[in-house]
């Protein structure tokens, strides 16, 4: 109350840039979880399934097309199953990449991109949407994983038009060792 007996609403606090980024990330995660759960719970005939199609994803979530950075990464994946954006080369130096590439080439088709994501990038910082857009851009069946500057990873398995979300967890430790354990098996980060 102020003078004169009138109620005056307090000014609405503005969210800081950091809080807006956190909120956008949270919305992206929630959208990915909802999309995944819709795919897990219902198929066309009402039975449970552990995959979805690209068309079904479009019905519940807007996945933007690959931005320039993802298109560049996809082109580089034609040469090697591992692409490390120069901005994150410190996470996986050139001298440590050969063993990782050997492991990636030794199993099912697997494509790994290490690249920074921010709210201002062409994907709005949404790494979950980016991994789907990357798979669309490459256009091959296989496992796709993107790892960002915080070592947060998102991955999908693509088989034709079917997309599933395998359990992927980047183990602690140096990036090269973590990726070898993740895709070479035998460690706590073994992908399933």
Buried (B, 14 or more C-beta within 10 A) or exposed (E): EEEEEEEEEEEEEEEEEEEEBEEBBEEBBEBBEEBBEBBBEBBEEEEEBEBBBBEBBEEEBEBBEBBEBBBBBBEBBEEBBBBBBEEBEEBBEEEBBEBBBEBBEEBEBBBBBBBBBEBEBBBBBBBBBBBBBBBBBBEEEBBBBBBBBEBBBBBBBBEEEBBBBEEBBBBEEEBBBBBBBBBBEEBEBBBE
